[in-house]
Amino acid sequence: MSRKYSLAQLTVLHWSPPEMIYNAHLTGYDAVGIRPISMGVEGEHDFDLAKNPELFRLTEQALKETGMVINDIELAKIADGIDVARYESAFEAAAKLGVRDVISSIWSDDKDFYLEQFAKLCDLAGQYGISVNLEFVTWASVKTLKGVREVLDAVKKPNAAIFVDTLHFHRSRVTLEELDACPKNLFRFMHICDGPKEIPSESSPTYREDLIHVGRDARDYVGEGGIDIAGIVKKLPDDVLFSIELPHLEKAAKWGPVEHARRCLVTAKGYMKKHGIE
């Protein structure tokens, strides 16, 4: 079986969905993951397909002309002051484009609130045939695989899944044994990238800033850092899609965004082949 590769929005943050589709097709990807739900990240553009009919039309046209697919959308964030009902229009638009997955993460410390909201999110997405992939992010409220398992065990929703990003896996100090204990049907796709082996110290006054800097601006090409990506991947099902989320401002400036995206894919495929993962 040949692995499928997708290009994640954060790798090329400023590309619109049509740009992502055309450029990802040119550089050899099978799919893209887009951000029609704004995360409020500095410099992020508004690619809300639900409120921009022309952008939706161009995105649909790009899919038809290239044969590409949109694997996922993000980010259906669970946070204080946010009602997840606001995401319904994004789900409706995405479903019309054949999308079957959304990424979510939790940024509230109120457990009763986030469990209620995540359950509501799953029900809402389920109406459109979309699975909710809950990601643990090292600087979020739910930052470990254990925390994600607790949420899924509590809400018991059939369309809830576990989402692994190799950078957060490493930096949240999750173990491979923890993956062994997870039902394999809970994994649908994952983000891959590399990063420094050294993990910032929680006692450092710049701990959060250090995590965010690498996470958003300085991830490494697969195989060029210190993360055991092969070890993680080999614990997951063989049909898990690899979505490359690899923002690196210096590399993108040096090579240009198209060449950066291409190098992300070439290095990832080379690493996987070297480790017997194809």
LOKOL-988618 format. One line per 4 residues: number of its first residue (from 1); for each residue x, y, z of N, C-alpha, C. Coordinates in steps of 0.1 Angstrom, whole numbers, plus 5000, padded with zeros to 4 digits. Each point is the difference from the previous one (the first is absolute). Example, Ala and Ser with C-alpha at 12.3 -4.5 7.8 and 13.67 -1.06 7.14 Angstrom:
2
1) 5132 4943 5078 4991 5012 5000 5009 5012 5000 | 4996 5011 4993 5009 5011 5000 4992 5011 5008
This chain:
278
1) 5008 4988 5000 4992 5012 5000 5009 5012 5000 | 4996 5010 4992 5008 5012 4999 4994 5011 5009 | 5008 5005 5009 4995 5010 5009 4995 5013 4993 | 4990 5006 5005 4995 5013 4995 5006 5011 5008
5) 5003 5011 4993 5006 5012 5007 4992 5012 4997 | 4998 5008 5011 4992 5012 4999 5008 5012 5004 | 4998 5012 4995 5007 5012 5003 4991 5008 5010 | 5005 5003 5012 4992 5007 5010 5002 5015 4999
9) 4989 5007 5003 5000 5015 4998 5011 5007 5007 | 5004 4996 5012 5010 5007 5007 5013 5000 4993 | 5003 4991 4992 5012 4999 4992 5001 5012 4990 | 4989 5003 4995 4999 5012 4990 4988 5008 5004
13) 5002 5007 5012 4988 5006 5006 4992 5010 4992 | 5007 5007 4991 4993 5011 4992 4994 4995 4987 | 5002 4987 4996 4993 4995 4988 4985 4998 5003 | 4992 5005 4990 4986 4998 5000 4998 4985 4997
17) 4988 4995 5003 4997 4986 4996 5002 4996 4986 | 4996 5009 4990 5004 4996 4986 5015 5000 4997 | 5007 5010 5006 5015 5000 4998 5006 4987 5006 | 4995 4996 5012 5005 4988 5006 4998 4988 4991
21) 4988 4999 4995 4996 4988 4992 5009 4999 4987 | 5001 5012 4993 5008 5000 4987 5015 4997 5003 | 5005 5007 5010 5014 4998 5003 5004 4987 5006 | 4991 4995 5009 5002 4986 5005 4999 4990 4989
25) 4992 5002 4991 4999 4990 4988 5013 5001 4992 | 5005 5012 4998 5012 5001 4992 5012 4994 5007 | 5000 5000 5013 5012 4996 5007 4999 4985 5005 | 4989 4993 4997 4999 4986 5002 4992 4995 5011
29) 4992 5009 5007 4992 4996 5011 4987 4993 4995 | 4993 4993 5009 4988 4993 4997 4988 5008 5004 | 5002 5009 5010 4989 5007 5007 5005 5013 5007 | 4991 5008 5005 5003 5011 5008 4992 5001 5012
33) 5005 5007 5011 4992 5003 5011 4999 5015 5002 | 4988 5005 5000 4998 5015 4999 4995 5005 5014 | 5000 5014 5001 4995 5007 5012 4989 5010 4996 | 4988 4995 4998 4989 5009 4998 4995 5006 5013
37) 5004 4994 5011 4997 5005 5013 5012 5008 5006 | 4999 5013 5001 5011 5007 5005 5005 4997 5014 | 5013 4999 5002 5005 4998 5013 5005 5012 5007 | 4999 5012 4993 5005 5012 5007 5015 5001 5000
41) 5007 4992 4993 5015 5001 4999 5004 5012 4993 | 5010 5007 5005 5005 5012 4994 5004 4997 4985 | 4995 5009 4991 5003 4998 4986 4991 4991 4992 | 4991 4993 5007 4991 4991 4994 4989 5007 4991
45) 4997 4994 4989 4990 5006 4991 4987 4993 5003 | 4989 5007 4995 4986 4995 5002 4996 4992 4988 | 5000 4987 5001 4996 4991 4989 4987 4993 5003 | 4991 5007 5006 4986 4995 5004 4992 4997 4987
49) 5000 4987 4997 4993 4996 4987 4985 5002 5001 | 4994 5000 5012 4986 5001 5002 4995 5014 4997 | 5008 5010 5003 4996 5014 4997 5006 5006 4988 | 5007 4992 4992 5007 5006 4988 4997 4990 4988
53) 4988 5003 4994 4996 4991 4989 5010 4998 4989 | 5007 5011 4996 5010 5000 4990 5012 4991 5003 | 5004 5001 5013 5011 4992 5004 4996 4985 5000 | 4988 4997 5004 4994 4987 5000 5000 4994 4986
57) 4996 5009 4990 4999 4996 4986 5014 4996 4995 | 5009 5009 5003 5014 4998 4995 5006 4987 5006 | 4997 4998 5013 5005 4988 5006 4994 4987 4994 | 4987 5001 4998 4994 4988 4993 5005 4998 4986
61) 5003 5011 4993 5006 4999 4986 5014 4994 5001 | 5008 5004 5010 5013 4995 5001 5000 4985 5003 | 4991 4995 5008 4999 4986 5003 4996 4992 4988 | 4991 5005 4992 4996 4993 4988 5011 5000 4989
65) 5007 5011 4999 5011 5000 4990 5012 4992 5003 | 5003 4998 5013 5012 4993 5004 4997 4985 5004 | 4988 4997 5004 4998 4987 5006 5004 4999 5014 | 5004 5011 5006 5004 5000 5014 4988 4999 5009
69) 5002 4998 5013 4990 5000 5010 5004 5009 5012 | 4990 5005 5007 5003 5007 5013 4998 4989 5011 | 5011 4996 5006 4999 4990 5010 4993 5005 5013 | 5003 5012 5004 4995 5005 5013 5000 5015 5000
73) 4992 5005 5010 5000 5014 5003 5004 5002 5015 | 5004 5013 5003 5002 5003 5014 4998 5015 5002 | 4999 5005 5012 5001 4993 5012 4987 5002 5008 | 4993 4989 5004 4988 5001 5008 5005 5001 5015
77) 5003 5011 5004 5006 5003 5013 4990 4999 5011 | 5003 4993 5011 4992 5001 5012 5007 5010 5010 | 4993 5011 5002 5006 5010 5009 4990 5008 5007 | 5003 5006 5011 4991 5008 5008 4994 5011 4991
81) 4987 5002 5001 4994 5010 4993 4996 4997 4986 | 5003 4987 4996 4996 4996 4986 4989 4989 5001 | 4990 5002 4992 4989 4990 4998 5004 4993 4987 | 5001 4987 5001 5004 4992 4988 4990 5001 4989
85) 4988 5004 5003 4990 5001 4990 5004 5010 4989 | 5010 5009 5003 5005 5009 4989 5007 4993 4989 | 5004 4987 5002 5007 4993 4990 4991 4993 4990 | 4987 5000 5002 4992 4992 4991 5000 5004 4986
89) 5001 5013 4997 5001 5005 4986 5012 4994 4993 | 5012 5000 5008 5012 4994 4994 4998 4985 4997 | 4994 4993 5009 4997 4986 4997 4992 4998 4988 | 4989 5008 4999 4991 4998 4988 5007 5003 4987
93) 5009 5011 5000 5007 5003 4988 5010 4989 4997 | 5007 4995 5010 5010 4990 4998 4994 4987 4995 | 4989 4996 5005 4994 4988 4996 4996 5000 4985 | 4996 5012 4996 4997 5002 4985 5012 4997 4992
97) 5012 5002 5005 5012 4998 4993 5006 4986 5003 | 4993 4992 5007 5004 4986 5002 5009 4998 5012 | 5001 5010 5009 5009 4999 5011 4993 4991 5011 | 5008 4991 5006 4995 4991 5010 5007 5001 5014
101) 5009 5010 5001 5007 5001 5013 5002 5015 5004 | 4999 5002 5013 5004 5013 5006 5009 4998 5012 | 5009 5009 5001 5009 4999 5012 4995 5010 5011 | 5001 4995 5012 4996 5008 5012 5010 4999 5010
105) 5000 5010 5009 5009 5000 5012 4993 5008 5011 | 5005 4998 5012 4993 5005 5012 5009 5010 5007 | 4994 5013 5002 5008 5011 5006 4992 5006 5011 | 4993 4992 5007 4993 5004 5012 5004 4991 5012
109) 5001 5005 5012 5003 4992 5012 4987 4995 5007 | 4989 5004 4995 4987 4996 5006 4996 4987 4994 | 5002 4989 5007 4998 4987 4995 4985 4997 4996 | 4991 5004 5009 4986 4998 4997 4996 5007 4987
113) 5005 5013 4999 4997 5007 4988 5006 4994 4987 | 5013 4996 5001 5005 4995 4987 4995 4986 4996 | 4996 4992 5010 4994 4987 4997 4986 5002 4993 | 4993 5009 5006 4986 5003 4994 5002 5006 4986
117) 5009 5009 4998 5002 5006 4987 5006 4990 4990 | 5009 4991 5004 5005 4991 4991 4990 4990 4995 | 4991 4995 5010 4989 4991 4996 4991 5007 4990 | 4997 5013 5003 4991 5007 4991 5007 5002 4986
121) 5013 5002 5000 5008 5001 4987 4999 4987 4992 | 5001 4989 5007 4999 4987 4993 4987 4998 4994 | 4989 5003 5007 4987 4999 4995 4997 5009 4988 | 5005 5012 5001 4999 5010 4989 5007 4995 4988
125) 5012 4996 5001 5008 4995 4989 4994 4987 4994 | 4995 4992 5009 4994 4987 4995 4989 5002 4991 | 4992 5011 5001 4989 5003 4991 5005 5001 4986 | 5013 5003 4998 5005 5002 4986 5010 4989 4997
129) 5000 4989 5007 5009 4989 4997 5014 5003 5003 | 5003 5009 5009 5014 5004 5003 5004 4994 5014 | 5012 4995 5000 5006 4995 5012 5009 5011 5007 | 4999 5001 5013 5008 5010 5008 5012 4994 5006
133) 5012 5005 4995 5013 4994 5004 5006 5010 5011 | 5000 4995 5012 5004 5008 5011 5015 4999 5002 | 5007 5012 4999 5014 5001 5000 5005 5004 5014 | 5010 4994 5005 5007 5006 5012 5011 5009 4996
137) 5000 5012 5005 5010 5010 4996 5007 5004 5013 | 5013 5000 4999 5009 5001 5012 4997 5013 5008 | 4995 5011 4994 4998 5012 5008 4985 5002 5002 | 4991 4990 4997 4986 5001 5002 4996 4995 5013
141) 4987 5000 5003 4995 4995 5013 5000 4985 5000 | 4996 4993 4989 5001 4986 4999 5013 4997 4992 | 5011 4996 5006 5013 5000 4994 5007 4987 4999 | 4992 4989 5004 5006 4986 4999 4990 4991 4994
145) 5006 4988 4996 4991 4990 4994 4991 4995 5011 | 5004 4999 5012 4992 4996 5011 4988 5009 5002 | 5002 5013 4999 4989 5010 5001 4990 4998 4989 | 5005 4997 4987 4991 4998 4989 4992 4987 5002
149) 5006 4990 5005 4993 4987 5003 4989 5002 5010 | 5003 5008 5010 4990 5003 5011 4988 5007 4994 | 5002 5009 4990 4989 5007 4994 4991 4991 4992 | 5007 4992 4991 4993 4990 4992 4992 4990 5008
153) 5006 4995 5011 4994 4990 5009 4988 5007 5006 | 5000 5013 5003 4989 5006 5007 4988 5003 4991 | 5003 5004 4988 4989 5004 4991 4994 4989 4992 | 5008 4990 4997 4996 4987 4993 4992 5004 4987
157) 5007 5007 4992 4994 5003 4987 5006 4992 4989 | 4992 4994 4991 5005 4991 4990 5009 5007 4989 | 4999 5013 4999 5008 5007 4990 5012 5008 5006 | 5003 4997 5013 5011 5006 5006 5013 4992 4998
161) 5011 5006 4997 5013 4993 4997 5011 5007 5007 | 5012 4993 5000 5012 5006 5006 5009 5005 4989 | 5005 5012 5002 5009 5006 4990 5014 5002 5006 | 5010 4995 4993 5014 5001 5004 5007 5009 4991
165) 5008 5009 5006 5009 5009 4993 5014 4995 5006 | 5009 4997 4992 5013 4994 5005 5008 5010 5009 | 4999 5013 4997 5006 5010 5008 4994 5000 5014 | 4987 5001 5001 4994 5000 5013 5001 4987 5007
169) 5000 4989 4993 5002 4987 5006 5013 5000 5008 | 5011 5005 4993 5013 5000 5006 5001 5010 5011 | 4995 5012 4998 5001 5010 5010 4991 4999 5012 | 4989 4992 4999 4992 4997 5011 5004 4987 5007
173) 5011 4995 4996 5007 4988 5006 4990 4988 5000 | 4993 4998 4990 4991 4988 4998 5009 4988 4997 | 4997 4989 5004 5008 4988 4998 4994 4991 4989 | 5008 4992 4993 4995 4991 4990 4991 4990 5006
177) 5002 4996 5013 4991 4991 5007 4986 5005 5001 | 4999 5013 5001 4986 5006 5001 4993 4998 4987 | 5007 5000 4989 4993 4998 4987 4996 4985 4999 | 5008 4991 5006 4996 4986 5000 4987 4997 5006
181) 4997 5009 5010 4988 4998 5009 4987 5006 4993 | 5002 5006 4989 4988 5007 4993 4994 4991 4990 | 4987 4999 4999 4993 4993 4989 5005 5006 4987 | 5004 4992 4990 5006 5005 4988 4989 5007 4991
185) 4988 4996 5002 4989 5007 4992 4998 5014 5003 | 5007 5005 5010 4998 5014 5005 5010 5010 4992 | 5008 4994 4991 5010 5009 4993 4996 5000 4985 | 4998 5012 4995 4996 5002 4986 5011 5006 4992
189) 5007 5011 5005 5011 5006 4993 5009 5007 5011 | 5011 5005 4996 5009 5006 5010 5008 5011 4993 | 5006 5009 5009 5009 5010 4995 5014 4995 5002 | 5009 5001 4990 5014 4996 5001 5009 5012 4998
193) 5010 5001 5008 5011 5009 4998 5011 4996 5010 | 5011 5007 4999 5011 4997 5010 5003 5012 5008 | 5008 4998 5010 5003 5011 5009 5012 4997 5009 | 5005 5009 5008 5011 4997 5009 4997 4989 5009
197) 5010 4992 5003 4999 4989 5010 4998 5006 5014 | 5008 5011 5002 4999 5006 5014 4986 5007 5001 | 4994 4997 5012 4987 5006 5003 5002 5012 5009 | 4994 5011 4997 5001 5012 5009 4996 4997 5014
201) 5007 5005 5010 4997 4998 5014 4988 5008 5005 | 4991 4993 5007 4988 5007 5005 5004 5010 5010 | 5011 5000 5006 5004 5010 5010 5006 5012 4993 | 5002 5000 4987 5005 5011 4993 4990 5011 4999
205) 5003 5013 5002 4991 5011 4999 4994 5002 4986 | 5007 4994 4990 4996 5001 4986 4994 4987 4995 | 4997 4991 5009 4995 4986 4996 4990 5001 4990 | 4989 5007 5002 4988 5000 4991 5005 5006 4987
209) 5007 5011 5000 5004 5007 4988 5009 4991 4992 | 5009 4993 5006 5009 4991 4993 4992 4989 4993 | 4990 4994 5007 4992 4990 4993 4993 5006 4988 | 4994 5012 5002 4992 5006 4989 5009 5003 4988
213) 5012 5005 5003 5009 5004 4989 5003 4989 4991 | 5004 4989 5005 5003 4988 4992 4987 4995 4993 | 4989 4999 5008 4988 4994 4995 4994 5008 4988 | 5001 5013 5000 4994 5008 4990 5010 5005 4989
217) 5013 5001 5004 5009 5007 4991 5013 4992 4996 | 5003 4989 5007 5013 4994 4998 5001 4985 5002 | 4990 4993 4994 5001 4986 5000 5010 4995 4989 | 5005 4988 5003 5010 4994 4991 4994 4991 4990
221) 5007 4998 4988 4997 4990 4991 5001 4986 5006 | 4991 4991 4996 5000 4987 5006 5014 4993 4998 | 5006 4996 5011 5013 4993 4999 5012 5010 5004 | 4997 5013 5001 5010 5009 5003 5001 5005 5015
225) 4991 4994 5008 4999 5004 5014 5003 4988 5009 | 4994 5001 5012 5003 4989 5010 4988 4992 5004 | 4989 5001 4993 4988 4993 5004 5000 4986 4994 | 4995 4990 5007 4999 4986 4995 4987 4999 4992
229) 5000 5006 4989 4988 4999 4991 4996 4986 4996 | 5010 4993 4996 4998 4986 4996 4994 4992 5011 | 5005 5001 5012 4995 4993 5011 4985 5003 5003 | 4996 5013 4998 4986 5004 5002 4992 4994 4989
233) 5004 5002 4988 4992 4995 4988 4998 4985 5000 | 5010 4993 5005 4999 4985 4999 4990 4995 5011 | 4996 5008 5009 4990 4996 5010 4986 5003 4995 | 4998 5007 4989 4987 5003 4995 4996 4992 4988
237) 4987 4999 4997 4996 4992 4989 5007 5004 4987 | 5001 4991 4990 5007 5002 4988 4993 5009 4990 | 4987 5003 5003 4992 5008 4991 4999 5015 5005 | 5007 5003 5010 5000 5014 5005 5007 5009 4990
241) 4993 5010 4996 5005 5010 4991 5010 5009 5007 | 5011 5004 4993 5010 5009 5005 4997 5014 4995 | 4996 5009 5009 4999 5014 4997 5012 5007 5004 | 5007 5007 4991 5012 5007 5004 4997 5014 5005
245) 5002 5002 5013 4998 5013 5006 5014 5005 5004 | 5006 5008 4992 5014 5003 5001 5003 5015 4997 | 4995 5009 5008 5004 5014 4998 5014 5003 5004 | 5007 5007 4991 5014 5004 5003 5002 5013 4992
249) 5000 5011 5007 5000 5013 4993 5013 5002 4992 | 5012 4996 5006 5012 5002 4993 5001 4991 4987 | 4996 4988 5002 5001 4991 4988 4990 5005 4989 | 4988 5004 5004 4991 5005 4990 5005 5012 4993
253) 5006 5009 5008 5006 5012 4994 5012 4997 4991 | 5008 4990 5004 5012 4997 4992 4996 4993 4987 | 4991 4990 5000 4997 4992 4988 4987 5005 4993 | 4992 5008 5007 4987 5003 4994 4990 4990 5005
257) 4987 5004 5002 4991 4991 5006 4997 4987 4992 | 5000 5001 4987 4998 4988 4991 5011 4990 5002 | 5012 5005 4999 5012 4990 5002 5001 4995 5014 | 4996 5009 5010 5000 4995 5014 4990 4988 5001
261) 4988 5002 4994 4990 4990 5001 5004 4987 4993 | 5007 5001 4989 5006 4989 4993 5010 4993 5008 | 5009 5007 5006 5011 4994 5009 4994 4993 5012 | 4989 5006 5005 4993 4993 5011 4996 4986 4996
265) 4994 4999 4988 4996 4987 4996 5011 4990 4996 | 5010 5005 4993 5011 4992 4996 5008 4994 5012 | 5003 5009 5010 5007 4995 5011 4992 4990 5009 | 4987 5003 5001 4991 4990 5007 5000 4987 4993
269) 4998 5000 4987 5000 4987 4993 5013 4993 5001 | 5011 5007 4999 5013 4994 5001 5002 4994 5014 | 4996 5007 5010 5001 4995 5014 4992 4987 5002 | 4988 5000 4995 4991 4989 5002 5005 4987 4992
273) 5006 5003 4988 5005 4989 4993 5012 4994 5007 | 5009 5008 5005 5011 4996 5008 4997 4991 5012 | 4988 5003 5006 4996 4993 5011 4989 4989 4997 | 4999 4996 4987 4991 4990 4996 4985 5003 5002
277) 4997 5012 4999 4986 5005 5001 4996 5006 4986 | 4992 4993 4993 4996 5005 4987 4985 4997 4997
